[in-house]
Amino acid sequence: MTKSHMILGMHLGNGYGSQGSAWRAPGVDPANYTSFDAQIRYAQAAERGKFAFLFLPDFPGLQSGLNHEAPQITLEPMMTLAAIARATERIGLVATGSTTFNEPFNLARQFKALDVMSHGRAGWNAVTTSDPAAAANFGQAIAPRPQRYQRAHETIQIAQALWGSWQQNAWIKDQETGRFADPDKIQPINLQGEYVASRGPLPIPPSEQGQPVIFSAGGGENGLELAGRYASGVIAAVFTIEEARNQRQAYRDAARRAGRNPDEIKFFAGVMPAIGKNKRAALDRRVQLGELTAASRVPYLGSMLNLHLDAGQLDEPLTPAQLQAASPSPFDPRSARALQVAREGWTIRDILAHGVIDYHPTPVGDASATADHMQEWFDAGACDGFWVSIDVNEDGIDTFVDEVVPLLQDRGIYHRDYEGSTLRDHLGAPAQYGLDIRLTDPVA
């Protein structure tokens, strides 16, 4: 692959989009929450834009109330990607799978089956789970962080060992001689960790990329170590170029400490574009999406600016006195951007429409505003690419593909076609089958 090209992933959550009220947007079927056909349409649109992968987060439970906003998670990521795999050809398929509430054999089996089904396009975002509500769904309590991450290391290593337990040349399938496979090359792994274990083998031969690719989305020192040892992609949440550059370097350093080439790990910043014919049109789109929720978000915006804000001021800008008293909260990295937008004189409703309390940066305006944001970050070495969260999938993915992608291509920073057929190809990830032989302390 070309080193100067950014890599793009598309976030797919529910059947609507990344804005909780996307289910009410014009042209959206409100029943898309259970529509796998809708997810397939969105995946095919992203593939038309030559996206390297789809990224499906997961949470084993209900995260929020359902009064006005739809859950942000698909019904079940592996089932969704299995449906998408049969209707796409090149785009990678990355799903989140918890190492806390799954056994390594189940994870290894599901992801390698998806990898074989998709001809080498599967990726596993291996994460720990720390939410007590999720734990309650499994009749458990959340273990302390050190135990969760030790279990994560063991689970990933056992899964990778299981992936390699059916050796690459074990499948003979010779109809004339009647030899199906060489049993000497399909062997148990017999790995026992402190928290998980598996005998093996896993009865699934390699895919075109060998085995699934590992992704990571964890933070902190434990998350850095996990990603540094195993991940080829990091799904990040950063709000400034400086923060992104520092995080990307930290992950590269973690990979180096693990004995890997730091170029093996790709860092993906999030972006949540608001695209319209002009800035006002883009804001109006977000204002409409936030119709039922804007008032409830005013107090939080106030806390970000260290002000007391009232929903009665929703359609007014901050007063001169408020602007003079405002300061960014040190506890929320989005606060500086919120204050910057407020000082431009927008109403509070429009400030919120700028996405200042969204999960990722929100460039607002025509397609060039999003392309400029992405190029600035990429050229600054803040990321290797982006995972893109579209506000309303039904029309927003096509808008991104038809308007933003050509700009990136014309600027020479995004490819015009796939350069390979597997997820490893798309990421420039090295071949791997079974455990990484560079690991110095695999589970005993």
C-alpha positions, -999 to +999 in steps of 0.1 A: +000+000+000+010+036-005+025+051+027+011+086+021-025+074+019-048+077+049-068+047+058-105+050+065-129+029+086-167+034+088-185+032+121-217+012+120-237+011+151-275+008+149-295+010+117-298+048+118-265+067+124-243+081+152-268+108+163-293+093+187-322+110+169-312+098+135-341+074+135-364+104+131-345+120+102-363+125+068-361+094+046-352+070+074-373+040+080-379+040+118-378+002+118-342+001+107-331-008+142-338-045+133-331-042+095-300-061+084-308-050+049-302-014+060-268-023+074-259-041+042-268-009+022-246+012+044-218-013+041-220-014+004-219+024+002-188+025+024-172-002+001-180+021-029-159+047-011-130+022-008-132+022+030-107-003+045-131-016+072-164-013+090-161-009+127-189-022+149-187-013+186-206-034+211-220-032+246-237-063+262-267-045+275-287-013+273-267+019+277-293+046+278-330+055+281-352+050+251-375+079+254-362+099+224-330+083+213-323+048+198-295+026+212-262+031+195-253-005+191-264-030+165-285-060+176-254-083+176-222-074+158-211-109+146-245-117+131-246-083+114-211-088+099-220-123+087-249-108+068-227-080+054-199-105+045-222-122+020-231-089+003-196-072+000-163-082-015-134-061-002-143-040+029-129-053+062-152-064+090-142-054+125-164-062+155-159-056+192-157-087+214-153-086+251-125-106+267-142-102+300-174-121+294-164-145+265-144-176+266-114-176+242-125-207+223-159-190+215-142-158+203-116-177+183-143-198+166-166-169+158-140-146+144-121-172+124-154-184+109-162-149+099-127-146+085-131-177+063-166-166+053-154-132+042-122-145+025-098-128+049-116-096+059-123-101+097-109-081+126-115-084+163-116-053+185-105-070+217-117-050+247-122-055+284-156-046+299-159-024+330-196-015+332-214-031+362-247-032+342-230-053+316-215-076+342-250-080+358-262-095+325-237-123+330-245-127+367-211-113+376-194-083+392-167-063+376-132-075+385-104-051+393-086-037+363-054-058+367-074-090+366-094-079+336-063-071+316-045-102+326-076-122+314-075-101+282-038-110+275-046-147+282-077-146+260-060-130+230-030-153+232-052-184+235-074-173+206-044-167+184-029-201+193-063-217+185-063-199+151-029-215+144-038-249+157-050-260+122-017-255+104-017-237+071-009-268+050-030-293+071-060-294+047-053-319+020-088-325+006-076-350-020-107-368-033-086-394-053-066-406-023-094-400+002-072-379+025-091-350+039-065-335+063-032-344+080-041-349+117-005-344+127-009-308+116-041-302+136-030-303+172-043-292+206-027-261+221-032-270+258-028-235+271-037-228+307-037-192+321-047-178+354-082-170+343-089-189+310-077-220+292-083-241+262-073-275+249-080-270+212-075-275+184-099-252+165-112-271+135-111-242+110-084-238+083-068-205+075-085-178+055-068-158+027-052-136+053-044-164+076-063-153+107-082-123+119-065-089+126-065-076+162-078-041+170-078-023+203-098+006+217-087+006+253-070+034+271-045+039+299-012+020+305-030-014+305-047-006+272-014+007+257+004-025+266-024-047+252-024-028+219+013-026+217+016-064+219-012-075+196-030-047+177-027-037+141-053-010+145-063+014+174-097+029+175-091+062+193-111+091+208-091+123+206-100+160+202-069+179+193-040+173+169-016+175+198-035+149+219-037+126+188-001+129+180+009+121+216-014+091+217-003+078+184+033+080+195+025+063+228+010+033+209+040+032+185+063+032+215+043+004+231+046-017+200+084-011+199+087-022+235+069-054+226+095-061+200+073-051+170+079-026+142+059+005+153+046+009+117+026-023+123+001-004+145-022+021+128-039+048+148-074+059+138-088+092+150-126+096+151-145+122+131-182+130+131-187+152+100-217+176+097-220+182+059-243+205+041-242+228+010-227+254+033-221+259+071-256+271+078-272+241+060-249+217+079-259+234+112-296+232+103-293+195+097-278+190+132-303+214+148-331+193+134-315+161+147-311+177+181-347+191+183-358+169+212-325+168+231-309+202+229-326+216+259-314+187+281-278+193+270-276+229+279-266+223+316-238+200+304-225+226+280-226+250+310-204+227+330-179+225+301-177+263+302-178+267+340-211+286+337-247+282+348-266+280+316-304+278+313-324+261+285-344+294+283-313+309+266-312+281+240-319+304+210-296+332+222-258+335+222-239+338+254-240+373+268-208+394+270-207+388+307-210+351+303-182+350+277-160+370+300-166+346+328-164+314+307-134+291+309-128+256+296-133+228+320-101+209+327-121+177+331-134+176+295-111+178+265-139+191+243-143+222+264-118+244+246-135+238+213-169+246+229-156+279+242-141+287+208-174+282+191-193+302+217-170+331+212-179+332+175-214+344+186-236+314+178-267+307+197-265+279+223-286+257+200-261+263+172-231+258+196-246+223+203-251+217+166-214+222+161-210+189+178-191+203+208-203+175+231-202+147+205-177+119+210-153+131+183-144+163+165-172+176+142-161+196+111-191+217+100-198+230+065-195+217+030-175+187+020-143+206+019-146+215+056-144+178+065-117+171+039-096+200+053-100+187+089-089+152+079-060+164+058-047+188+085-047+159+111-031+134+086-004+158+074+004+167+110+011+130+118-018+129+142-032+097+128-029+070+101-065+075+092-100+079+106-130+060+117-159+080+104-192+083+123-219+095+100-249+114+116-276+098+095-265+067+076-294+066+051-280+096+032-249+106+050-226+078+039-234+085+003-227+122+008-193+114+024-184+090-004-196+112-032-183+145-019-155+141+006-138+110-008-131+126-042-116+156-026-092+134-006-084+115-037-077+146-057-054+158-030-034+126-033-039+114+003-065+087-003-064+058-027-087+055-057-092+017-054-084-012-031-048-024-034-055-059-020-084-082-010-079-088+027-080-066+058-043-072+063-037-058+028-058-027+035-039-020+068-004-030+055-004-054+084+023-082+083+013-118+079+007-137+111-006-172+118-010-184+153+007-167+182+032-139+174+065-156+178+080-124+192+060-127+224+084-132+253+059-143+280+030-162+265+006-178+289+019-210+304 
